[in-house]
Amino acid sequence: MTLCLSEGNLINMDNIRLILIFTLLFILLLIYQQWQIDYGQKPVNPAPVATTPLPADGNPVTSQANGLPTVMDKTHQATALPDVPSSQTLLPHQAIVSVETDVLKVAINTVGGDIRQMALPKYPVSLEEPDRPFQLLNDSLPNVFVAQSGLLPAEYAPTHQAIYQVNATQYRLADGEKTLEVVLTWRNEQGIQVDKIYTFTRGSYVVNVKHRVHNNGETPWQVRQYAQFQRTQVAEQGQSSFIHTYMGGAIASPSSLYEKLSFSDISDDKLNQEKRQGWANGWAAMIQHYFVSAWVPNKEEVFNYYTNVIKQGQRYVLGFYGQLETIEPKATHEFNLQFYAGPKIQDDLAALASGLELTVDYGWFWFISQPLFWLLSLLHGMFGNWGWAIIVLTLMIKLAFFHLSATSYKSMANMRRVQPRLMSIKERYGDDRAKMNQALMDLYKKEKINPLGGCLPILVQIPVFIALYWVLLESVELRQASFILWLDDLSRPDPFFVLPLIMGATMLLQHKLNPAPLDPVQQKVMMALPLVFTVFFAFFPSGLVLYWVVNNSLSIAQQWVITKKVVGEVKLD
């Protein structure tokens, strides 16, 4: 067994060290989450009002105290963005345009042509409600989340408050059709016509959004396009208090392919205060566990990004606006955007925009997590089951670190071999720490034992363990993925607590394989850890617990063989 010296006290440095490190990390995570609850930006949960339409009085940028934001166009003339009306609610529903494809159910309001609701039929709310699709976008309190787009300036162009006309209110992608077009039309008295065209594609969560401007008037018409999200901050339904995943905004900027803009950043007006210049090849997104919605402009065009907070209802706005374009008389011009709303499938997101796949937020060790997920997906393709893929991936990781683990376990076994002599030294010198430490060092030198021999192998493995943790937590592919028997959803806790109990038993067995700590207090702590972790892991997704069970079982087998080889007969203390 490997031991480390700290202030004269002997501390076990075998698997117990790894357990203690993860215990510390886990406790720090819980402390951070509790701090967020007590002192962080709190979600606002207004009283639900079923008949109240979505508040949508947000404006793209706030630059004036009176709420009338302005941007400067190429001729240095102030162009007003949509105002913030005094009304708390949106303009009343004029008409709802229902659109249904094989993967989307969408509700578009003729006020602004906004996407007010979007459900995902391929992703049920739960296994208990397989016919109820997950609702990603919604226009009812308290969970408001809508996608808006339009043209500026607000004085004469159709913003998300303009009224559009439609020829039909029901659209459905027919069998055999690849695409479906929904056209909304706005006209003014000066002969300007704007067709807002949504193009849906079979099997795709990407929606093409086009503003086609027909200038039938006699004078040039100058406008720019914008797109934005409005969202309230509410806790995700069904999210475990033991698991924290990011919910908030994100953008791609020149300095970063993936930059988070939390609700507190938006409240602090962080993006606008930095006065960043516009940039191309960007996107703006709202993220939550497993799902993302993103506005993606043309890569070649330059857009300015902004945030805003609407105090009434505590709604947060994130969006961008483009450059001023001049449409000559009798000419036509098209403004194009892409809108994504769906699961965080990395290949689809990467194909849509650079860095968008990073919204699958793997944390600090994303560069390790992404190859692990690739390998996990490859194994799933071979076995057709995410549970077996997790087991085989765990085995492969264990094999990759086999020699490092063996070094650690050999050190543990050698320390176990001299454990009786360590106890004798402690009894002989009692409270004389200087003599006890000298005697211990002499023993280590004589037996050629490195008391720190088990530290490095474990430290090297920790980033991989954390990276795999986030892969299993963040990957939407594991959502509602079944394994065997009662484990019908690897993203939820084990309903019968079988896996957590098995994991606790493996931790207890690992503890028994190691010699008892010399300090009585440490002995009690080590005995309590299996029980504490069993309780914690009872609330963790079963996919994560499955990984720990397999990892612990393989570690026990490896440690048993090495200890028996070094010590001889293995007795469980």
VENTAVEN-V237724 format. One record per residue. RES is the residue in one small letter. PHI is phi as a letter, one per 40 degrees, with the letter a starting at -180 (* if undefined). PSI is psi in radians with two decimals (none if undefined). Layout:
<<RES	PHI	PSI> <RES	PHI	PSI>>
This chain:
<<m	*	2.46> <t	c	2.33> <l	b	2.63> <c	b	2.61> <l	c	2.30> <s	a	1.88> <e	f	0.67> <g	g	-0.05> <n	b	2.50> <l	c	2.26> <i	b	2.27> <n	c	2.39> <m	b	0.70> <d	b	-2.42> <n	c	-0.44> <i	c	-0.63> <r	c	-0.78> <l	c	-0.72> <i	c	-0.75> <l	c	-0.69> <i	c	-0.79> <f	c	-0.57> <t	c	-0.79> <l	c	-0.81> <l	c	-0.72> <f	c	-0.73> <i	c	-0.71> <l	c	-0.67> <l	c	-0.77> <l	c	-0.69> <i	c	-0.75> <y	c	-0.77> <q	c	-0.68> <q	c	-0.64> <w	c	-0.71> <q	c	-0.68> <i	c	-0.73> <d	c	-0.69> <y	b	-0.22> <g	c	-3.10> <q	c	2.07> <k	c	2.43> <p	c	2.50> <v	b	2.20> <n	b	1.47> <p	c	2.72> <a	c	2.24> <p	c	2.31> <v	b	1.79> <a	c	-0.56> <t	c	-0.01> <t	c	2.14> <p	c	2.92> <l	c	2.30> <p	c	2.35> <a	a	0.96> <d	b	0.49> <g	c	2.63> <n	b	2.60> <p	d	-0.79> <v	b	2.54> <t	b	2.00> <s	b	-0.08> <q	b	2.59> <a	c	-0.45> <n	c	0.04> <g	g	0.07> <l	c	1.58> <p	c	2.69> <t	b	2.68> <v	b	2.75> <m	b	2.21> <d	c	-3.05> <k	c	-0.38> <t	c	0.20> <h	g	0.50> <q	c	2.39> <a	c	2.28> <t	b	2.06> <a	c	2.42> <l	c	3.00> <p	d	2.36> <d	c	2.88> <v	b	1.79> <p	c	2.78> <s	c	-0.35> <s	c	2.46> <q	c	-0.29> <t	b	2.86> <l	c	2.90> <l	d	2.56> <p	d	2.62> <h	d	2.19> <q	c	-0.86> <a	a	2.59> <i	b	2.20> <v	b	2.00> <s	c	2.28> <v	b	2.32> <e	b	2.20> <t	b	-2.99> <d	c	-0.32> <v	b	-0.07> <l	b	2.51> <k	b	2.02> <v	b	2.50> <a	b	2.06> <i	b	2.26> <n	c	2.41> <t	c	-0.24> <v	c	1.84> <g	g	-0.18> <g	g	0.51> <d	c	2.62> <i	c	1.84> <r	c	-0.57> <q	b	2.52> <m	a	2.17> <a	b	2.69> <l	b	1.68> <p	d	-0.49> <k	c	-0.16> <y	b	1.55> <p	c	2.74> <v	d	-0.77> <s	a	2.94> <l	c	-0.47> <e	c	-0.36> <e	b	1.19> <p	c	-0.35> <d	c	0.00> <r	b	1.89> <p	c	2.65> <f	c	2.28> <q	c	1.87> <l	c	-0.86> <l	b	2.54> <n	a	2.54> <d	b	0.40> <s	b	2.42> <l	c	2.60> <p	c	-0.24> <n	c	1.47> <v	c	2.26> <f	a	1.85> <v	b	2.79> <a	b	2.22> <q	b	2.62> <s	a	2.79> <g	i	-2.87> <l	b	2.66> <l	b	2.75> <p	c	2.80> <a	c	-0.36> <e	c	-0.54> <y	a	-0.01> <a	b	2.76> <p	c	1.86> <t	c	-2.92> <h	c	0.12> <q	b	0.00> <a	c	2.78> <i	b	2.14> <y	b	2.75> <q	b	2.59> <v	b	2.71> <n	c	-0.36> <a	a	2.73> <t	b	0.06> <q	b	2.15> <y	b	2.43> <r	a	2.32> <l	c	1.96> <a	c	2.73> <d	d	2.34> <g	g	-0.26> <e	c	2.48> <k	c	-0.57> <t	b	2.81> <l	a	2.22> <e	b	2.35> <v	b	2.13> <v	b	2.23> <l	b	2.49> <t	b	2.43> <w	b	2.42> <r	b	2.67> <n	b	3.13> <e	c	-0.22> <q	c	0.16> <g	g	0.30> <i	c	2.29> <q	b	2.28> <v	b	2.10> <d	b	2.05> <k	c	1.99> <i	b	2.09> <y	c	2.24> <t	b	2.03> <f	b	2.52> <t	b	2.42> <r	d	2.33> <g	g	0.11> <s	b	2.52> <y	c	0.11> <v	c	2.24> <v	b	2.18> <n	c	2.25> <v	b	2.13> <k	b	2.32> <h	b	1.87> <r	c	2.02> <v	b	2.19> <h	b	1.96> <n	c	1.66> <n	c	0.13> <g	c	-2.89> <e	b	-0.07> <t	b	2.73> <p	c	2.67> <w	b	2.11> <q	b	2.13> <v	a	2.89> <r	b	2.69> <q	c	2.75> <y	a	2.83> <a	a	2.54> <q	a	2.85> <f	b	2.58> <q	b	2.33> <r	a	2.46> <t	c	2.75> <q	b	1.82> <v	b	2.64> <a	c	2.49> <e	c	2.36> <q	c	2.31> <g	g	0.01> <q	c	2.25> <s	c	2.46> <s	c	-0.25> <f	c	-0.23> <i	b	2.22> <h	b	2.13> <t	b	2.74> <y	c	2.32> <m	b	2.21> <g	i	-2.84> <g	c	2.88> <a	a	2.61> <i	b	2.83> <a	b	2.19> <s	b	2.96> <p	c	-0.47> <s	c	-0.25> <s	a	2.36> <l	c	-0.37> <y	a	1.89> <e	b	2.10> <k	c	2.49> <l	b	1.62> <s	c	2.94> <f	c	-0.60> <s	c	-0.61> <d	c	-0.71> <i	c	-0.72> <s	c	-0.65> <d	c	0.01> <d	f	0.65> <k	d	-0.84> <l	c	-0.77> <n	c	-0.61> <q	c	-0.49> <e	c	-0.20> <k	f	0.89> <r	c	2.57> <q	c	2.82> <g	c	2.74> <w	a	2.79> <a	b	3.02> <n	f	0.77> <g	b	-3.05> <w	a	2.84> <a	b	2.36> <a	a	2.71> <m	b	2.25> <i	b	2.58> <q	a	3.11> <h	c	2.14> <y	g	-0.38> <f	b	2.72> <v	a	2.59> <s	b	2.35> <a	a	2.41> <w	c	2.24> <v	b	1.94> <p	c	3.05> <n	c	2.41> <k	c	-0.60> <e	c	-0.37> <e	c	2.63> <v	c	2.28> <f	b	2.60> <n	b	2.34> <y	b	2.59> <y	a	2.83> <t	b	2.88> <n	a	2.76> <v	b	2.25> <i	b	1.94> <k	c	-0.69> <q	c	1.93> <g	g	-0.02> <q	f	1.01> <r	c	2.44> <y	b	2.40> <v	b	2.35> <l	b	2.24> <g	a	-2.93> <f	a	2.77> <y	b	2.63> <g	c	-2.94> <q	c	2.72> <l	c	2.26> <e	b	2.51> <t	b	2.13> <i	b	2.02> <e	c	2.79> <p	d	2.47> <k	g	0.29> <a	b	2.89> <t	b	2.44> <h	b	2.52> <e	b	2.32> <f	b	2.24> <n	b	2.44> <l	b	2.81> <q	b	2.45> <f	b	2.23> <y	b	2.32> <a	a	1.90> <g	i	-2.82> <p	c	2.71> <k	c	1.32> <i	c	1.99> <q	c	-0.73> <d	c	-0.74> <d	c	-0.72> <l	c	-0.72> <a	c	-0.61> <a	c	-0.45> <l	c	-0.76> <a	a	2.56> <s	c	2.25> <g	g	-0.20> <l	c	-0.48> <e	c	-0.30> <l	c	-0.14> <t	c	-0.28> <v	c	1.58> <d	c	1.70> <y	c	0.06> <g	g	-2.74> <w	c	-0.56> <f	b	0.67> <w	c	-0.56> <f	c	-0.31> <i	c	-0.66> <s	c	-0.72> <q	c	-0.79> <p	c	-0.62> <l	c	-0.72> <f	c	-0.70> <w	d	-0.77> <l	c	-0.70> <l	c	-0.73> <s	c	-0.69> <l	c	-0.75> <l	c	-0.64> <h	c	-0.66> <g	c	-0.51> <m	c	-0.72> <f	b	-0.34> <g	g	0.31> <n	a	2.19> <w	c	-0.52> <g	c	-0.83> <w	c	-0.57> <a	c	-0.71> <i	c	-0.75> <i	c	-0.82> <v	c	-0.68> <l	c	-0.73> <t	c	-0.74> <l	c	-0.73> <m	c	-0.70> <i	c	-0.72> <k	c	-0.69> <l	c	-0.66> <a	c	-0.59> <f	b	0.34> <f	d	-0.85> <h	c	-0.66> <l	c	-0.79> <s	c	-0.69> <a	c	-0.71> <t	d	-0.77> <s	c	-0.80> <y	c	-0.58> <k	c	-0.71> <s	c	-0.73> <m	c	-0.77> <a	c	-0.71> <n	c	-0.68> <m	c	-0.60> <r	c	-0.65> <r	c	-0.64> <v	c	0.16> <q	d	-0.76> <p	d	-0.64> <r	c	-0.57> <l	c	-0.72> <m	c	-0.67> <s	c	-0.72> <i	c	-0.73> <k	c	-0.76> <e	c	-0.59> <r	c	-0.73> <y	c	-0.22> <g	f	-2.04> <d	c	0.03> <d	c	1.51> <r	c	-0.63> <a	c	-0.85> <k	c	-0.66> <m	c	-0.76> <n	c	-0.68> <q	c	-0.72> <a	c	-0.66> <l	c	-0.77> <m	c	-0.67> <d	c	-0.71> <l	c	-0.76> <y	c	-0.72> <k	c	-0.72> <k	c	-0.72> <e	c	-0.01> <k	f	0.88> <i	b	2.30> <n	c	1.94> <p	c	-0.28> <l	b	0.24> <g	c	-0.42> <g	c	-0.07> <c	c	-0.93> <l	d	-0.83> <p	d	-0.66> <i	c	-0.70> <l	c	-0.64> <v	c	-0.60> <q	c	-0.39> <i	d	-0.82> <p	d	-0.63> <v	c	-0.74> <f	c	-0.77> <i	c	-0.73> <a	c	-0.75> <l	c	-0.61> <y	d	-0.82> <w	c	-0.53> <v	c	-0.82> <l	c	-0.44> <l	c	-0.65> <e	c	-0.37> <s	c	2.07> <v	c	-0.39> <e	c	-0.44> <l	c	-0.13> <r	c	2.13> <q	g	0.43> <a	c	2.22> <s	c	2.78> <f	b	-1.55> <i	a	2.68> <l	f	-2.06> <w	c	-0.21> <l	c	1.44> <d	c	-0.01> <d	a	1.81> <l	c	-0.18> <s	c	-0.07> <r	b	2.79> <p	c	2.69> <d	c	2.04> <p	c	-0.42> <f	b	0.13> <f	f	0.44> <v	c	-0.88> <l	c	-0.78> <p	d	-0.65> <l	c	-0.71> <i	c	-0.72> <m	c	-0.75> <g	c	-0.67> <a	c	-0.70> <t	c	-0.64> <m	c	-0.70> <l	c	-0.70> <l	c	-0.69> <q	c	-0.72> <h	c	-0.70> <k	c	-0.51> <l	c	-0.36> <n	c	2.52> <p	c	2.57> <a	c	2.48> <p	d	2.61> <l	c	-0.48> <d	c	2.21> <p	d	-0.61> <v	c	-0.74> <q	c	-0.63> <q	d	-0.76> <k	c	-0.69> <v	c	-0.78> <m	c	-0.63> <m	c	-0.51> <a	c	-0.43> <l	d	-0.78> <p	d	-0.68> <l	c	-0.76> <v	c	-0.80> <f	c	-0.56> <t	c	-0.73> <v	c	-0.80> <f	d	-0.87> <f	c	-0.20> <a	c	-0.36> <f	b	0.02> <f	c	2.68> <p	d	2.44> <s	c	-0.46> <g	c	-0.69> <l	c	-0.73> <v	c	-0.64> <l	d	-0.76> <y	d	-0.81> <w	c	-0.67> <v	c	-0.83> <v	c	-0.77> <n	c	-0.80> <n	c	-0.73> <s	c	-0.76> <l	c	-0.66> <s	c	-0.72> <i	c	-0.78> <a	c	-0.80> <q	c	-0.77> <q	c	-0.67> <w	c	-0.83> <v	c	-0.81> <i	c	-0.74> <t	c	-0.72> <k	c	-0.63> <k	c	-0.67> <v	c	-0.78> <v	c	-0.59> <g	h	-1.99> <e	c	2.27> <v	c	2.10> <k	b	2.26> <l	c	2.07> <d	c	none>>
